[in-house]
Amino acid sequence: MSSRGLTLILSLTTFVGMTAVLSLRTFLVPMSEEFGVSVAFLAQSVTVAALIGGAVALVLGPLSDHYGHRRFMIIGTLFIAAGALLMIVAPSLWVLMLGKVLAGTGLVGAITLAFVSFRLPVEDRRPTIGWIASATGGSALLGIPVMALLGDLGGWRLAYAALCLGSVVLVAVLMRSLPVDPPIPSQQLRTREVVDSYRTILSHVPAVLLYLADTTRNIGWQIVLVYLTVYWMTVHNFTLQGVALVSVIGGGSYLVGTRVSVCAVERIGISRLCWMSTTAMGLTALGMMALPVSAIPAMALMIACGISGGIGYPALTMFIAEASPGKPAATMALRHAEITVSIALASAIGGVLLALGGFPAVAIGVLVISFGSVGLMFARERLDDSPAPVVPVPAPGK
């Protein structure tokens, strides 16, 4: 298969996987009404799904490096189909939550990026990662509105029936189109080897600093995403329809940023692009939420913040894929885990900041977090560029 065809299939896989993850928040209200629980209680299943997905990814990452990324991409997609099926037929709240956990683990994204790093030629990796990042933004721009439309037409179960069917079709496409995995090594994968997969990464200080910088940046970005709807409704008195329009505009700006990133990384350099986009994200979030501006300037700042966030995601994905000393799936599984942790921390930190000082405090917090991420990037660059220690060589005869 051509590299373009492979990129299309990998992007489609990411699109379906991210749509499954994002859709879990879309139908919280009708689900809570049907099963007689609060929205807040049901929302915890989303957090649980993300945290379980992060933990499971840490195990499946080394397994897929050993047994084949194609196999585990198919398994991850089957997880989505199985989870959606459970949600369709769910007779009770606990079956529904089990389905949400299976569908929302997000394993496909990590394995897809590992496949790119392992199986694609070097010259095709960065453009493909860029398209995969665009598919992530496209799920919010297209996938979620389609799910919501189906939910309006026939209820949330119809929406998940469509997701289940799409996942099954995608499994068939993956089985037919992806190149066959290399032969499985005769030696079985041991628990020690799984641990060593991460020890290799975590013992490399520049890689650890890069992961910490990415985690910190993700916390700031997720704070913006989590509290953006509340900001527009409370500060600018937007209705739900207005918020929906804002979501489309924000998703579009993020999508634009992912495409800009692929072009800019070659001209500006990957390290510089990462810290520049993170700085811009913090400054535009500060301008939007802290300054007393009207809706139109705030919208312009939101678009700039979305573009900055869109630039940063694929750039840091490329950076981590290229700089990590670990195997591809272990590298991306660890990143998937740190993203889930950053999402959980963002909700807590943003909530505290909002309670202490409103949106100005949230905006200042995002700026400080962004600068912290940039500081870690600089520390990593300085450490990585430092000369290697000179090891004394014994004189002959000694």
C-alpha positions in Angstrom: 0.0 0.0 0.0 1.2 3.5 -0.8 2.3 5.8 2.1 -0.7 8.1 1.4 -3.2 5.2 1.7 -1.5 4.1 4.9 -1.7 7.7 6.3 -5.4 7.9 5.4 -6.1 4.6 7.3 -4.1 5.6 10.3 -5.8 9.0 10.4 -9.2 7.3 10.1 -8.3 4.9 13.0 -7.3 7.9 15.2 -10.5 9.7 14.2 -12.7 6.8 15.3 -10.8 6.3 18.5 -10.9 10.0 19.5 -14.6 10.3 18.6 -15.2 7.3 21.0 -13.3 9.1 23.8 -14.9 12.5 23.3 -18.4 11.2 22.8 -18.5 10.0 26.4 -19.2 13.5 27.6 -21.8 14.3 24.9 -24.7 12.2 26.2 -24.2 12.5 30.0 -27.5 14.3 30.5 -29.8 11.8 28.7 -27.9 8.9 30.1 -28.2 10.3 33.7 -32.0 10.8 33.2 -32.5 7.3 31.8 -30.6 5.6 34.6 -31.7 7.9 37.4 -28.2 9.1 38.5 -26.6 12.6 38.7 -24.6 13.9 35.8 -21.6 14.4 38.2 -21.7 10.7 39.2 -21.9 9.5 35.6 -19.1 11.9 34.5 -16.8 10.0 36.8 -16.9 7.0 34.4 -15.2 9.2 31.9 -12.3 9.9 34.3 -12.2 6.2 35.2 -12.1 5.2 31.6 -9.2 7.6 30.9 -7.2 6.4 33.9 -7.8 2.8 33.2 -6.8 3.4 29.6 -3.6 5.0 30.7 -2.8 2.1 33.0 -3.7 -0.6 30.4 -1.6 1.2 27.8 1.5 0.9 29.9 1.1 -2.9 29.6 -0.1 -3.1 26.0 2.6 -0.8 24.8 5.5 -3.3 25.3 3.2 -6.2 24.3 2.5 -4.6 21.0 6.3 -3.9 20.5 6.8 -7.6 21.0 3.8 -9.2 19.3 3.0 -6.6 16.6 1.5 -3.2 16.3 -1.0 -4.2 13.7 -2.5 -6.8 16.0 -3.0 -4.4 18.8 -4.4 -1.7 16.6 -7.1 -4.2 15.6 -7.6 -5.2 19.3 -7.9 -1.5 20.3 -10.6 -1.0 17.7 -12.4 -4.1 18.8 -12.4 -2.6 22.3 -14.3 0.4 20.9 -16.8 -1.8 19.1 -17.3 -4.0 22.2 -17.7 -1.0 24.5 -20.2 0.6 22.1 -22.2 -2.6 21.9 -22.4 -2.9 25.6 -23.7 0.7 25.8 -26.3 0.0 23.2 -27.8 -3.0 25.0 -27.0 -1.7 28.6 -29.9 -2.8 30.9 -28.2 -1.3 33.9 -25.9 1.6 35.0 -23.0 -0.8 35.6 -23.1 -2.4 32.2 -23.3 1.1 30.7 -20.2 2.2 32.7 -18.3 -0.9 31.7 -19.1 -0.1 28.0 -17.9 3.5 28.6 -14.6 2.2 30.0 -14.0 -0.2 27.1 -14.9 2.4 24.5 -13.0 5.3 26.2 -9.6 3.7 26.9 -8.1 5.5 23.8 -5.6 2.7 23.2 -5.8 3.0 19.4 -4.1 6.4 19.4 -1.0 5.3 21.2 -0.6 2.1 19.1 -1.2 4.0 15.9 1.6 6.4 16.7 3.9 3.5 17.6 3.1 1.9 14.2 4.1 5.2 12.5 7.4 5.3 14.4 8.2 1.6 13.7 6.9 0.8 10.2 7.0 4.0 8.2 10.1 5.4 6.5 11.8 8.3 8.3 10.8 10.9 5.7 7.1 9.9 6.1 6.8 10.0 9.9 6.5 13.7 10.6 3.8 14.3 7.9 1.9 11.3 9.0 2.0 12.3 12.7 0.7 15.7 11.5 -2.3 14.1 9.7 -3.0 11.9 12.8 -3.0 15.1 14.9 -5.4 16.7 12.4 -7.7 13.6 12.7 -7.7 14.2 16.5 -9.0 17.7 15.9 -11.3 16.5 13.2 -13.1 14.2 15.6 -14.2 17.2 17.6 -15.1 19.2 14.5 -17.0 16.4 12.6 -17.2 13.2 14.6 -18.9 14.6 17.7 -21.5 16.7 15.8 -22.5 13.6 13.8 -22.9 11.6 17.0 -24.9 14.4 18.5 -27.1 14.6 15.4 -27.8 10.9 15.5 -28.6 11.2 19.2 -31.2 13.9 18.4 -32.7 11.7 15.7 -32.9 8.4 17.6 -31.4 8.7 21.0 -27.9 8.1 22.3 -28.1 4.3 21.7 -28.5 5.0 18.0 -25.4 7.2 18.0 -23.4 4.3 19.6 -24.8 1.8 17.2 -23.3 3.9 14.4 -20.0 4.0 16.3 -20.1 0.2 16.8 -20.8 -0.4 13.1 -18.1 2.0 12.1 -15.6 0.3 14.3 -16.4 -3.1 13.0 -16.0 -1.8 9.4 -12.7 -0.2 10.4 -11.4 -3.6 11.8 -12.1 -5.2 8.4 -10.2 -2.3 6.7 -7.2 -2.7 9.1 -7.0 -6.4 8.6 -7.1 -6.1 4.8 -4.9 -3.0 4.4 -2.2 -2.9 7.1 1.1 -4.7 6.3 1.5 -7.9 8.2 3.5 -7.7 11.5 7.0 -9.2 11.6 7.2 -12.8 12.9 6.7 -13.0 16.7 10.0 -13.6 18.5 10.3 -17.2 19.7 11.2 -16.0 23.2 8.2 -15.1 25.3 8.0 -11.6 26.7 8.8 -11.5 30.4 7.6 -9.1 33.0 11.1 -7.9 33.5 11.3 -6.9 29.8 8.1 -4.9 30.2 9.6 -3.0 33.1 12.9 -2.6 31.3 11.0 -1.0 28.4 10.1 1.9 30.6 13.3 1.8 32.7 15.2 2.6 29.4 13.1 5.8 29.0 12.9 6.9 32.6 16.7 6.5 33.1 17.3 9.0 30.3 17.1 12.4 32.0 16.5 14.4 28.7 13.6 12.1 27.8 12.1 12.5 31.3 12.3 16.3 31.1 10.6 16.2 27.8 7.8 14.0 29.2 7.4 16.4 32.1 7.3 19.4 29.8 4.6 17.7 27.7 2.6 16.8 30.9 2.8 20.3 32.2 1.7 21.8 28.8 -1.2 19.3 28.6 -2.4 20.4 32.1 -2.5 24.0 30.9 -4.2 23.1 27.7 -6.8 20.9 29.4 -7.6 23.6 31.9 -8.5 25.8 29.0 -10.7 23.1 27.4 -12.5 22.1 30.5 -13.5 25.6 31.6 -14.0 27.2 28.2 -17.7 26.5 28.0 -18.2 27.9 31.5 -16.2 31.0 30.5 -18.4 31.8 27.5 -21.7 31.2 29.4 -20.8 33.1 32.5 -18.6 35.9 31.3 -20.2 36.6 27.9 -23.7 35.2 28.6 -23.6 32.8 25.6 -26.5 30.3 25.2 -26.0 26.6 24.5 -26.3 27.3 20.8 -23.6 30.0 21.1 -21.4 27.6 22.9 -21.9 25.0 20.2 -20.7 27.5 17.6 -17.7 28.4 19.7 -16.8 24.7 19.9 -16.9 24.4 16.1 -14.7 27.5 15.8 -12.3 26.3 18.5 -12.1 22.9 16.9 -11.4 24.4 13.5 -8.7 26.6 14.8 -7.0 23.6 16.5 -7.2 21.7 13.2 -5.6 24.6 11.4 -2.8 24.6 14.0 -2.0 20.9 13.4 -1.6 21.6 9.7 0.6 24.6 10.4 2.8 22.5 12.7 3.8 20.1 9.9 5.1 23.0 7.7 6.6 25.0 10.5 8.6 22.2 12.1 10.9 22.0 9.2 11.5 25.7 9.0 11.6 26.7 12.7 13.0 23.5 14.2 11.1 21.1 16.4 12.4 22.3 19.8 11.9 26.0 19.0 8.4 25.3 17.7 7.4 23.5 20.9 8.4 26.3 23.3 7.1 29.0 21.0 3.6 27.4 20.6 3.4 26.7 24.4 4.3 30.3 25.2 1.7 31.6 22.7 -0.9 29.3 24.2 -0.3 30.7 27.7 -0.3 34.3 26.6 -3.5 34.0 24.5 -5.3 32.2 27.3 -4.3 35.0 29.6 -5.6 37.7 27.2 -8.9 35.9 26.7 -9.8 35.0 30.3 -8.0 37.7 32.3 -8.5 40.9 30.3 -11.8 42.8 30.3 -12.5 42.3 26.6 -15.7 42.0 24.7 -16.8 38.8 23.0 -15.2 39.6 19.6 -11.7 40.2 20.8 -12.1 37.2 23.2 -13.1 35.0 20.2 -10.0 36.2 18.3 -7.8 35.3 21.3 -9.5 31.9 21.5 -8.8 31.2 17.9 -5.1 32.1 18.4 -5.0 29.9 21.5 -6.6 27.0 19.5 -4.0 27.4 16.7 -1.2 27.5 19.3 -2.5 24.3 21.0 -2.9 22.7 17.6 0.7 23.5 16.7 2.0 22.1 20.0 0.4 18.7 20.0 1.9 17.2 16.8 5.2 19.0 17.4 5.7 17.4 20.8 4.5 14.1 19.5 7.2 14.2 16.9 9.7 15.4 19.4 8.9 12.6 21.9 8.9 9.9 19.2 12.3 11.0 17.9 14.0 11.8 21.2 12.9 8.8 23.3 15.5 6.0 23.7 12.6 3.4 24.2 10.7 1.3 21.8 7.9 2.9 19.8 4.9 1.5 21.6 6.4 1.8 25.0 7.2 5.5 24.2 3.7 6.3 23.1 2.0 4.2 25.8 3.9 6.2 28.4 2.8 9.4 26.7 -0.8 8.2 26.6 -0.6 7.6 30.4 0.8 11.0 31.1 -1.9 12.7 29.1 -4.6 10.9 31.1 -2.9 12.0 34.3 -2.7 15.6 33.0 -6.5 15.6 32.2 -7.3 14.5 35.7 -5.0 17.1 37.3 -6.3 19.8 35.0 -9.9 19.5 36.3 -8.7 19.7 39.9 -6.2 22.5 39.4 -8.6 24.5 37.3 -11.4 24.1 39.8 -9.2 25.4 42.7 -8.1 28.4 40.6 -11.6 29.2 39.6 -12.8 29.1 43.2 -10.0 31.2 44.5 -10.0 34.0 41.9 -12.4 33.4 39.0 -11.2 33.3 35.4 -8.4 35.8 35.9 -6.8 33.3 38.4 -7.4 30.4 35.9 -5.7 32.4 33.1 -2.7 33.3 35.3 -2.5 29.7 36.3 -2.4 28.6 32.7 0.3 31.1 31.9 2.4 30.0 34.8 2.0 26.3 33.9 2.9 27.1 30.2 6.0 28.9 31.3 6.9 25.9 33.6 6.6 23.7 30.5 8.9 26.0 28.5 11.4 26.0 31.4 11.5 22.2 31.3 12.0 22.3 27.6 15.0 24.6 28.0 16.4 22.5 30.8 16.1 19.4 28.6 17.8 21.2 25.6 20.6 22.5 27.8 21.2 19.0 29.3 21.0 17.2 26.0 23.5 19.6 24.4 26.0 19.4 27.3 29.2 17.6 26.5 29.5 13.9 27.4 31.7 13.2 30.4 35.2 12.3 29.6 36.0 8.7 30.7 39.7 8.2 31.6 41.3 5.6 29.5 44.0 3.5 31.4 47.5 3.8 30.0 48.9 0.7 28.3 50.3 -1.7 30.7 48.2 -0.5 33.7 
